[in-house]
Every structure is written in C-alpha cells, then in structure tokens.
Amino acid sequence: MRKLNRAVERFALEHPRFGIPNLMRYIIIGNVIVFFLLRMSNYAAVLFLGFDWGQVLHLEIWRLVTFIFVPDTTDPFQLILSLYFMYFIGSMLEQEWGTPKFNLYYLSGVVLTILTAIISYYVFHFGYVTGTYYVGMSMFLAFAALYPDAQLLLLFVIPIKAKWLALADVALFAVDITSALFQGNFLRALLPVAALLNFLVFFWCDLMDQLERRRGYARHKNSHQTIQFQAAVRRQRKKEAERGYHHKCSICGRTDTEWPDLEFRYCSRCAGYHCFCQDHIFNHEHFRE
C-alpha cells in the first residue's frame, strides 16, 4: 500500500498538467443532461448508458464512460442535493490536492468500479452498473480524512462533524455489504469494498502514521517513567495543599500565600532545591552539601 501511495504522490508531482480542471463540474453537467434524457425517455435510455461488460465486448465502448453520468436517484430534489454535495466535496479535494491527484482519485474509483463489474460478470454472470454512488462515498471519506472537524449541516439543521458522518458511512457500507450478501447480489457487495480500497490506496500512509503516533502516545502514557512522574506531581501538589503555599524563601521565610505580589525563584548554584524571594535571590550565601 505504501508503494502505491508513494507512486500516486510521485505521479501527481511529476505530471502537474494531468487531469481535467474542475472535473466535478463536468460530471454534474453530464448527470443533469442524462437525468432529463431519462425523464423524456421514461428511463429506457439508462439501458444504453449503464456499464455492461458483455455489451462492451460487442463494441458498445461508450458504456466505459457514460455510466458515470447516470444519476443515482430519480427524484429531482434528491438529485439537486446530491449533486451540490458532490460538487462541494470535489471542489474541496481538488483545492487541497491539486487537479492531478484529485483526478487520479476519481479515476481510480471509476476503474476499480469497472474492474469489480468485470470480475462479477465472469464469476457471477452479472456485471451491470449505473452511476458512481460508491465513488462519491469514497470521495466523502477522503474529505472527512482531510477535514475531520469540518462542520456539516445534517438535514440542513443539525451541525455534525465530518468525521462522525464518515464513521456512519463506513457503518452503512457494512450494512450494504451484509444485506447484498444475504440477497445474493455479489456485485453490490463488492462495490463498497472497491470504494474502501480506493480510499486506502490514497490514505494508507496517513492512517498508519496516525496509528503509530497513537501507539507511541499510549506507550508513553503507560510507561513506568511517566507513571512515576505523575505520582511525584500528585505528591507535590498534596504536600503544597497541606502546607498552604507553593514557594517559601529560604532566607526570610516569606511565602507566596502571604506575599502574592512577591516574585520567587530557584538558585541553580545552590546544592539542592532552594527557593528565594526577589530580595534574596541575588543576595544570599549559596547552600553547600
């Protein structure tokens, strides 16, 4: 995975002109055109636009591209919301990554969808796909990984962070996979797996680095040295609470409780840990062993 991730990063850096700027704009325009085309043809045209490997082998090459323009919903209101959301997510990803890497991410999701349909065609004798619903879901996972604390309005009312919505999406993936397996629809079970694989190819290094940092923090927090230090801090605070002050001058005996405006410092030349007020920090005999 790390090699694939590095290869993607290297390709994006070495080919700054790769890809189509504002790719999502064209994807959305295509979805709108196909939506009206489907409405005028009573949705019969979708049969000629969806991806079908068997028909591609019969030279219907356009299916390799046209299936990405088939809307995921036939409801106009849901379509508007879906396309707006995808445009927002896509624009943010392209702004963060640049055009080459974002195009690679979207293209990778499309290619994995095609490969999944081809495998399903030969293994399960069914490989018909319309729309790129799970590619869009994979884009949202990428957005949540880059902006985990971004506030989104659920149902235009409830503010919720992107990371929680991403966890909900992963749970939805698991539900889709399970229900598809029970129904015997193996292609629908494989498509979410392909979308997750696309996400992992691009974010594997980041996820592993974050996991390693958390493991390191856990080891540090539970280490013997840290536990001893925390215990020493607690003992010191308890001792300060019992005696009623934090600092006490070793010469005059004044404390920060009685003289809150007085400054107290510790002398590095004295043997031991001795505190002095501002009047005696530079005017005292150094303590010796």
C-alpha positions in Angstrom: 0.0 0.0 0.0 2.8 2.4 0.9 4.4 1.9 -2.5 1.1 2.6 -4.3 0.6 5.7 -2.2 4.1 7.0 -2.9 3.6 6.2 -6.6 0.5 8.3 -6.7 2.2 11.2 -5.0 5.2 11.0 -7.3 3.0 10.8 -10.4 1.0 13.9 -9.3 4.2 15.9 -8.7 5.8 14.8 -12.0 2.7 15.5 -14.1 1.2 18.8 -12.9 -0.9 19.2 -16.1 -2.5 15.8 -15.8 -6.3 15.7 -15.5 -9.3 18.0 -16.1 -9.6 21.1 -14.0 -12.9 21.4 -12.3 -13.7 17.8 -13.1 -16.8 17.7 -10.9 -18.4 20.5 -12.8 -18.4 18.3 -16.0 -19.6 15.3 -14.1 -22.5 17.2 -12.7 -23.4 18.7 -16.0 -23.4 15.2 -17.5 -25.6 13.9 -14.7 -28.2 16.7 -15.3 -28.3 16.1 -19.1 -28.7 12.4 -18.6 -31.4 13.0 -15.9 -33.5 15.0 -18.4 -32.8 12.4 -21.1 -34.1 9.7 -18.9 -37.2 11.6 -17.9 -38.0 12.2 -21.6 -37.5 8.5 -22.5 -39.2 7.1 -19.4 -35.9 5.9 -18.2 -35.4 3.5 -21.0 -32.2 5.2 -22.1 -30.4 4.0 -19.0 -30.2 0.6 -20.5 -27.9 2.0 -23.2 -25.8 4.1 -20.8 -25.1 1.7 -17.9 -21.9 -0.3 -17.8 -22.3 -3.8 -19.1 -19.1 -5.7 -19.9 -20.9 -8.1 -22.1 -22.1 -5.2 -24.3 -18.7 -3.6 -24.2 -17.3 -6.8 -25.7 -19.9 -6.2 -28.5 -18.2 -2.8 -29.2 -20.5 -0.6 -27.2 -17.4 1.2 -26.0 -19.3 4.3 -24.8 -20.5 2.3 -21.7 -17.0 2.6 -20.3 -17.7 6.3 -19.7 -21.4 7.0 -19.9 -22.3 5.0 -16.8 -20.6 7.7 -14.6 -23.2 10.3 -15.8 -26.2 8.2 -14.8 -27.8 9.8 -11.7 -28.1 7.7 -8.5 -31.7 9.0 -7.9 -34.7 9.8 -10.0 -36.1 12.3 -7.5 -35.3 15.9 -8.7 -34.9 17.3 -5.1 -32.6 14.5 -4.0 -30.6 14.9 -7.2 -30.1 18.6 -6.6 -28.9 17.9 -3.0 -26.7 15.0 -4.1 -25.0 17.0 -7.0 -24.5 20.1 -4.8 -22.9 18.0 -2.1 -20.6 16.2 -4.6 -19.6 19.4 -6.2 -18.7 20.9 -2.8 -16.7 17.8 -1.8 -14.9 17.5 -5.1 -14.0 21.2 -5.2 -12.5 21.0 -1.7 -10.5 17.9 -2.6 -9.2 19.4 -5.8 -8.3 22.6 -3.9 -6.4 20.6 -1.3 -4.7 18.1 -3.5 -4.5 19.9 -6.8 -6.0 18.8 -10.1 -3.7 15.8 -10.9 -4.2 14.0 -7.6 -7.9 14.6 -7.4 -8.4 13.3 -11.0 -6.3 10.3 -10.1 -8.5 9.6 -7.1 -11.8 9.9 -9.0 -10.3 7.9 -12.0 -9.1 5.2 -9.6 -12.5 4.9 -8.1 -14.1 4.6 -11.6 -11.5 2.0 -12.7 -12.0 -0.1 -9.6 -15.7 0.0 -10.2 -15.2 -1.2 -13.7 -12.9 -4.0 -12.7 -15.3 -5.1 -10.0 -18.1 -5.3 -12.5 -15.9 -7.3 -14.9 -15.0 -9.8 -12.2 -18.6 -10.1 -11.2 -19.5 -10.6 -14.9 -17.2 -13.6 -15.2 -17.7 -15.1 -11.7 -21.4 -14.4 -11.0 -22.6 -13.7 -14.6 -23.8 -10.3 -13.7 -21.9 -7.1 -14.2 -24.3 -4.2 -14.9 -23.5 -0.9 -13.1 -25.1 2.5 -13.3 -23.9 5.6 -11.5 -20.9 6.1 -9.3 -22.6 6.2 -5.9 -19.8 4.4 -4.0 -17.1 6.5 -5.8 -18.9 9.6 -4.3 -18.9 7.9 -0.9 -15.2 7.3 -1.2 -14.7 11.0 -2.0 -16.6 11.9 1.2 -14.3 9.6 3.2 -11.3 11.4 1.7 -12.9 14.8 2.6 -13.5 13.6 6.2 -9.9 12.4 6.5 -8.6 15.8 5.4 -11.1 17.9 7.3 -12.3 15.7 10.2 -13.6 18.6 12.3 -15.4 20.4 9.4 -19.0 21.2 10.5 -21.7 19.9 8.1 -25.4 20.5 8.5 -27.3 17.2 8.6 -30.7 17.8 7.1 -29.8 21.5 6.9 -30.4 21.8 10.6 -28.2 19.6 12.8 -24.5 20.5 12.8 -22.2 17.5 12.9 -18.5 17.0 12.3 -17.4 15.3 9.1 -15.5 12.5 11.0 -18.7 11.3 12.6 -20.5 11.2 9.3 -17.6 9.3 7.8 -18.0 6.7 10.6 -21.7 6.5 9.8 -20.8 6.0 6.1 -18.5 3.1 7.0 -21.2 1.5 9.1 -23.6 2.0 6.1 -21.0 0.3 3.9 -21.0 -2.7 6.3 -24.8 -2.8 6.2 -24.9 -2.6 2.4 -22.3 -5.4 2.1 -24.2 -7.7 4.6 -27.6 -7.1 3.0 -26.3 -7.7 -0.5 -24.7 -10.9 0.5 -27.9 -12.2 2.1 -29.7 -11.2 -1.1 -27.1 -13.0 -3.3 -26.3 -9.7 -5.1 -22.5 -10.2 -5.0 -21.8 -7.2 -7.3 -23.5 -4.8 -4.9 -21.5 -6.4 -2.1 -18.2 -5.8 -3.9 -18.7 -2.2 -5.0 -18.4 -0.8 -1.4 -15.3 -2.9 -0.9 -13.8 -1.3 -4.1 -14.6 2.2 -2.8 -12.9 1.5 0.5 -9.9 0.1 -1.3 -9.7 3.3 -3.4 -9.7 5.3 -0.1 -7.0 3.1 1.5 -4.7 3.4 -1.5 -4.5 7.1 -1.1 -4.7 7.3 2.7 -2.8 4.2 3.9 0.4 6.1 4.9 -1.6 8.8 6.7 -3.7 6.2 8.6 -0.6 4.1 9.6 1.3 7.2 10.7 -1.6 8.3 12.8 -2.0 4.8 14.3 1.7 4.7 15.1 1.5 8.1 16.9 -1.3 6.9 19.0 0.5 3.8 19.9 3.6 5.8 20.8 1.4 8.1 23.0 -0.2 5.1 24.7 3.2 3.6 25.4 4.5 6.9 26.8 1.4 7.4 28.9 1.6 3.9 30.4 5.4 3.8 30.7 6.9 3.3 34.2 8.7 6.7 34.0 5.5 8.6 33.1 3.6 6.9 35.9 6.3 7.7 38.4 6.4 11.4 37.3 2.6 11.7 37.6 2.8 10.2 41.1 5.5 12.6 42.0 3.4 15.5 40.8 0.4 14.3 42.8 2.6 14.0 45.9 4.0 17.5 45.4 0.5 19.0 44.9 -0.7 17.2 48.0 2.2 18.5 50.0 1.7 22.1 48.8 -2.0 21.8 49.7 -1.1 20.6 53.2 1.4 23.4 53.9 -0.7 26.1 52.3 1.9 27.6 49.9 3.9 26.9 46.8 7.0 28.9 47.4 8.9 29.9 50.5 12.1 32.0 50.7 14.9 30.0 52.3 16.3 33.2 53.9 13.4 35.3 55.2 10.7 32.7 55.2 8.1 34.7 53.3 5.7 32.7 51.2 3.7 33.3 48.1 0.5 33.0 50.1 1.3 35.8 52.5 3.0 37.9 49.8 1.2 37.2 46.5 2.9 40.1 44.6 6.4 38.8 45.5 8.5 37.0 42.9 10.2 33.7 43.9 13.0 32.0 42.0 15.3 29.0 42.5 19.0 29.2 42.6 20.9 26.9 40.2 24.2 27.4 42.1 22.9 26.2 45.4 23.1 22.5 46.3 19.6 21.1 46.5 16.3 22.7 45.6 16.2 26.1 47.4 13.7 28.9 46.7 14.4 32.6 47.3 12.3 35.8 47.1 13.3 38.6 44.8 15.1 40.4 47.6 17.4 37.4 48.3 17.8 35.6 45.0 21.0 37.6 44.3 21.9 38.3 47.9 22.4 35.1 49.8 25.1 32.6 50.7 24.9 29.5 48.5 23.9 26.3 50.1 26.6 23.6 50.1 26.4 19.8 50.5 
